[in-house]
Each structure stands twice: as structure tokens, then as C-alpha cells.
Amino acid sequence: MLTVKSCYQPSNHYHNFRHAIDVLQATFQILLLSQIIPPLPHPSVRPIVVPITPILPNNYLTPLEILALCIAAVGHDAAHPGVTNAFLAASGSSLATIFNDRSVLENLHCLTIGRIIDERWPQLYADEDARFRKVILECILSTDMALHFDFMARFEALRKSIATDPVDEKQRRLICCCIMKSSDISNLVSSPPPIPHNLTNLIPLLKDCSHANPSRPVRWMSPQTGHWSSKKKSPRKKISCNT
């Protein structure tokens, strides 16, 4: 985790390590409230009660896929230079040249987190089918907003057919990407993200990404209860890893 943190530039006012932790926690909340993972035990807190039966079956994601999703969440903006893909392409940067002007930043983040895993936790890439690596790559690449509407079309098609289609790795990776995208934009929408008991409830969050409001009051959610706090903090100011 410290190695990943060191890859985030403290001078970057938004895409810094705090944003990475925000996205990681949002990912955990969606996994928890979708009942993909069980709530954390706590002796003084009542377990979360979900009033709607989730559409995803029990044990839908494997433990390895959940781990890959969480790693992708915390590393999805690693080494972000603080500029956009359009700027890198227009300025003729070396990064844009290397990645052929396509998802330049997202490919950089994939490369960065991949090298960290190779050096610090190589066993994760030891599987013959590279399943773990595929989840991380697809989740991070899905955060490129230039591909947002293409992704939404894929997700809408999946939502309509998930009840009848057999579960396979491709389907599970798409769900992981959906969780990743929702988490990435969850702290920019005008209100706290809806509790995603099923796939339908994730759609407003994904579609609301065009109404970004970085000054909205911040709330936190308990990992034990899944309830939003009633206490509101002051609007966010520009932050860095040193704050």
C-alpha cells in the first residue's frame, strides 16, 4: 500500500492518494451492500439488513476477483500526472505516443500497478489464465470516460440478460468494471450514491457522472451498518497526499 501511495503525486490536487482511498471505500461499500461480501462483524453494531433481494447469486465473484477489484480501485490513478488524455494527445507527449493516443492515462495506471504487483506480490500473476491480471486491467481501463457510453451500452445489455445468461468470467469482469466505474465517480455526484441492492440501482449513479459537484458535503458510510452518516462536513478544498 505504501508503494502504491508513493506513485501518487502529492502536488496533484484531485487524482491523489486520498481519491484512491475514496474509490477503494466506495468499492467496498458496493460489494458490501450488494451482499457480494459479508458485513464486518462488530459486537455493538447491528448487521446490515438489505430489504431487496440482490440480483446477483451468492458467491458471484471469487475471492481472487474481489481482491483484484480492490487493488484496481486503489491503483486506478497511480502515477497520474494531473492532466487529461486530450491534453497529452494534443501536446504530443511521449505517453500518448507509446499508447497510440488511446486511454493514455488508464494504460499508464495499468502499467504502474502491474509493475508494483510484479515486484511486491508476483504470486498474484502466477495463474496460467492471467485471470487476476485481466480483472485489474479491464477495471482500470473502464474508467476512461471517453469510453463511457460504449460501456453503458454493454452494461444495459447485460442488465437485461443477466437473469437468463449463464455466469462466466466475461460477465463477472463486466460487473467488476461497473463497480469500479461507479466507485470512481461516486464522490463527484450531487448526492451520496444510491444503495446498489441490484444492477438497476447502479444506473443512476453511472448516468449522474455528468453532474459533477466536487464541493458537495462529504458523508461517510459505516462498513458495519451500511448507513450514511447524518453529519455533514464542510465542502472539500483542494487536497494533496500531505493533508
C-alpha positions as CSV (number, residue, x, y, z in Angstrom):
1,M,0.0,0.0,0.0
2,L,2.8,2.4,0.8
3,T,4.4,1.6,-2.6
4,V,1.1,2.5,-4.3
5,K,0.8,5.7,-2.3
6,S,4.3,6.7,-3.4
7,C,3.2,6.6,-7.0
8,Y,0.5,9.3,-6.5
9,Q,1.9,12.8,-6.8
10,P,1.3,15.0,-3.7
11,S,1.1,18.0,-6.0
12,N,-1.9,16.6,-7.8
13,H,-4.9,18.3,-6.2
14,Y,-7.5,15.7,-7.2
15,H,-6.1,12.5,-8.5
16,N,-4.0,11.8,-5.4
17,F,-3.9,9.0,-2.9
18,R,-6.9,10.3,-1.0
19,H,-9.0,10.0,-4.1
20,A,-7.7,6.4,-4.4
21,I,-8.8,5.6,-0.9
22,D,-12.2,7.2,-1.5
23,V,-12.7,4.9,-4.5
24,L,-11.5,1.9,-2.6
25,Q,-14.0,2.6,0.2
26,A,-16.8,3.1,-2.3
27,T,-15.9,-0.2,-3.9
28,F,-16.1,-1.9,-0.5
29,Q,-19.5,-0.3,0.2
30,I,-20.9,-1.5,-3.1
31,L,-19.6,-5.0,-2.5
32,L,-21.0,-5.0,1.0
33,L,-24.4,-3.6,0.2
34,S,-24.8,-5.9,-2.8
35,Q,-24.1,-8.8,-0.5
36,I,-21.1,-9.9,-2.6
37,I,-19.1,-9.8,0.6
38,P,-20.4,-10.2,4.2
39,P,-20.5,-7.3,6.7
40,L,-17.7,-6.9,9.1
41,P,-18.6,-8.4,12.5
42,H,-18.9,-5.8,15.3
43,P,-20.3,-6.7,18.7
44,S,-22.1,-3.3,19.2
45,V,-23.5,-2.8,15.8
46,R,-26.5,-4.5,14.2
47,P,-25.7,-6.3,10.9
48,I,-26.9,-4.6,7.8
49,V,-30.4,-5.7,6.6
50,V,-30.9,-5.4,2.9
51,P,-34.7,-5.1,2.1
52,I,-34.3,-6.1,-1.6
53,T,-33.1,-9.5,-2.8
54,P,-29.9,-8.9,-4.8
55,I,-30.0,-10.0,-8.4
56,L,-26.5,-11.5,-8.2
57,P,-26.3,-15.0,-6.8
58,N,-24.3,-15.9,-3.7
59,N,-20.5,-16.2,-4.3
60,Y,-20.9,-14.5,-7.6
61,L,-17.4,-13.1,-7.5
62,T,-14.5,-15.3,-6.4
63,P,-12.2,-14.1,-3.6
64,L,-9.4,-13.5,-6.1
65,E,-11.7,-11.3,-8.3
66,I,-12.7,-9.3,-5.2
67,L,-9.1,-8.8,-4.3
68,A,-8.2,-7.8,-7.9
69,L,-11.1,-5.3,-7.9
70,C,-9.9,-3.7,-4.6
71,I,-6.3,-3.5,-5.9
72,A,-7.6,-1.9,-9.1
73,A,-9.6,0.6,-7.0
74,V,-6.6,1.8,-5.0
75,G,-4.3,1.8,-8.0
76,H,-6.6,3.1,-10.7
77,D,-5.0,6.6,-10.9
78,A,-1.4,5.6,-9.9
79,A,1.2,7.9,-11.4
80,H,-1.5,10.3,-12.7
81,P,0.3,13.5,-14.0
82,G,-2.6,15.8,-13.3
83,V,-3.6,16.4,-16.9
84,T,-6.1,14.8,-19.3
85,N,-5.8,12.3,-22.1
86,A,-6.8,15.0,-24.6
87,F,-4.0,17.3,-23.3
88,L,-1.4,14.5,-23.6
89,A,-2.5,13.7,-27.1
90,A,-2.7,17.3,-28.3
91,S,0.7,18.2,-26.8
92,G,2.4,15.2,-28.5
93,S,3.6,13.7,-25.2
94,S,5.7,10.6,-25.2
95,L,3.0,8.8,-23.2
96,A,0.4,9.5,-25.9
97,T,2.9,8.2,-28.5
98,I,3.6,5.0,-26.5
99,F,-0.1,4.2,-26.1
100,N,-1.2,5.5,-29.5
101,D,-3.5,8.2,-28.1
102,R,-5.9,5.6,-26.7
103,S,-6.7,5.6,-23.0
104,V,-3.3,7.1,-22.4
105,L,-3.6,7.7,-18.6
106,E,-5.5,4.5,-18.0
107,N,-2.8,2.5,-19.7
108,L,-0.2,4.3,-17.6
109,H,-2.1,3.4,-14.4
110,C,-2.3,-0.3,-15.5
111,L,1.4,-0.3,-16.2
112,T,2.2,1.3,-12.9
113,I,0.1,-1.1,-10.7
114,G,1.2,-4.0,-12.8
115,R,4.9,-3.3,-12.1
116,I,4.2,-2.9,-8.4
117,I,2.5,-6.3,-8.3
118,D,5.3,-7.9,-10.2
119,E,7.8,-6.6,-7.7
120,R,5.9,-6.9,-4.4
121,W,3.3,-9.7,-4.9
122,P,4.3,-11.7,-8.0
123,Q,2.2,-14.7,-6.9
124,L,-0.9,-12.9,-7.9
125,Y,0.1,-13.1,-11.5
126,A,1.1,-16.8,-11.3
127,D,-2.2,-18.2,-12.6
128,E,-1.9,-19.7,-16.1
129,D,-5.0,-18.0,-17.5
130,A,-4.0,-14.5,-16.2
131,R,-7.5,-14.1,-14.7
132,F,-6.3,-11.8,-11.9
133,R,-4.4,-9.5,-14.3
134,K,-7.4,-9.3,-16.7
135,V,-9.7,-8.1,-13.9
136,I,-7.3,-5.4,-12.9
137,L,-6.6,-4.2,-16.5
138,E,-10.3,-4.2,-17.5
139,C,-11.4,-2.4,-14.3
140,I,-8.8,0.4,-14.7
141,L,-9.3,0.8,-18.4
142,S,-13.1,1.1,-17.9
143,T,-12.5,4.4,-16.0
144,D,-11.7,6.2,-19.3
145,M,-14.7,8.5,-19.7
146,A,-14.1,8.6,-23.4
147,L,-15.4,5.0,-23.5
148,H,-18.3,5.7,-21.0
149,F,-21.2,5.4,-23.5
150,D,-19.8,2.3,-25.1
151,F,-19.5,0.8,-21.6
152,M,-23.1,1.8,-20.7
153,A,-24.4,0.1,-23.8
154,R,-22.6,-3.1,-22.8
155,F,-23.9,-2.8,-19.2
156,E,-27.5,-2.2,-20.3
157,A,-27.4,-5.3,-22.5
158,L,-26.0,-7.3,-19.6
159,R,-28.7,-6.0,-17.2
160,K,-31.4,-7.2,-19.5
161,S,-29.9,-10.6,-20.0
162,I,-28.2,-11.4,-16.7
163,A,-31.2,-13.3,-15.3
164,T,-31.0,-15.8,-18.2
165,D,-27.4,-15.8,-19.4
166,P,-25.0,-18.3,-17.8
167,V,-22.5,-16.9,-15.5
168,D,-19.0,-16.8,-17.0
169,E,-15.7,-14.9,-16.4
170,K,-16.5,-12.3,-19.1
171,Q,-19.8,-11.4,-17.4
172,R,-18.1,-11.2,-13.9
173,R,-15.4,-8.9,-15.2
174,L,-18.0,-6.6,-16.7
175,I,-19.7,-6.4,-13.3
176,C,-16.3,-5.6,-11.7
177,C,-15.9,-2.8,-14.2
178,C,-19.3,-1.5,-13.4
179,I,-18.5,-1.4,-9.7
180,M,-15.1,0.2,-10.5
181,K,-16.7,3.0,-12.6
182,S,-19.5,3.6,-10.0
183,S,-16.9,4.0,-7.3
184,D,-14.7,6.3,-9.3
185,I,-17.5,8.8,-9.9
186,S,-19.3,8.3,-6.5
187,N,-17.6,11.2,-4.8
188,L,-18.5,13.6,-7.6
189,V,-22.2,13.2,-7.9
190,S,-24.5,15.7,-6.3
191,S,-25.7,13.3,-3.6
192,P,-24.4,10.2,-1.9
193,P,-24.5,7.2,-4.2
194,P,-27.7,5.1,-4.0
195,I,-27.5,1.8,-2.2
196,P,-26.9,-0.7,-5.1
197,H,-29.0,-3.6,-4.0
198,N,-29.1,-4.7,-7.6
199,L,-27.9,-3.7,-11.0
200,T,-30.8,-1.4,-11.7
201,N,-29.8,0.9,-8.8
202,L,-26.3,1.3,-10.2
203,I,-27.6,3.0,-13.3
204,P,-28.5,6.4,-11.8
205,L,-25.0,6.7,-10.3
206,L,-23.3,5.9,-13.6
207,K,-25.6,8.3,-15.5
208,D,-25.1,11.1,-13.0
209,C,-21.4,11.5,-13.7
210,S,-22.2,14.5,-15.9
211,H,-23.4,16.4,-12.9
212,A,-20.2,16.6,-11.0
213,N,-20.1,18.7,-8.0
214,P,-16.7,18.5,-6.2
215,S,-17.9,20.9,-3.5
216,R,-20.7,18.8,-2.2
217,P,-20.7,18.0,1.6
218,V,-18.9,14.7,2.3
219,R,-20.6,11.9,4.2
220,W,-19.2,8.6,5.3
221,M,-20.8,5.1,5.4
222,S,-20.3,2.6,8.2
223,P,-18.9,-0.7,6.9
224,Q,-20.9,-2.5,9.6
225,T,-24.4,-0.9,9.1
226,G,-24.1,0.5,5.5
227,H,-25.9,3.6,6.7
228,W,-24.8,7.1,5.6
229,S,-23.8,9.4,8.5
230,S,-26.1,12.4,9.2
231,K,-23.1,14.6,10.0
232,K,-22.0,16.7,7.0
233,K,-18.5,18.1,6.7
234,S,-17.5,21.4,5.1
235,P,-17.1,21.5,1.3
236,R,-13.9,19.9,0.1
237,K,-10.9,22.1,-0.6
238,K,-8.0,21.2,-2.9
239,I,-6.0,18.5,-1.1
240,S,-2.8,16.6,-1.6
241,C,-1.3,13.4,-0.1
242,N,0.3,15.6,2.6
243,T,-3.0,16.8,4.1
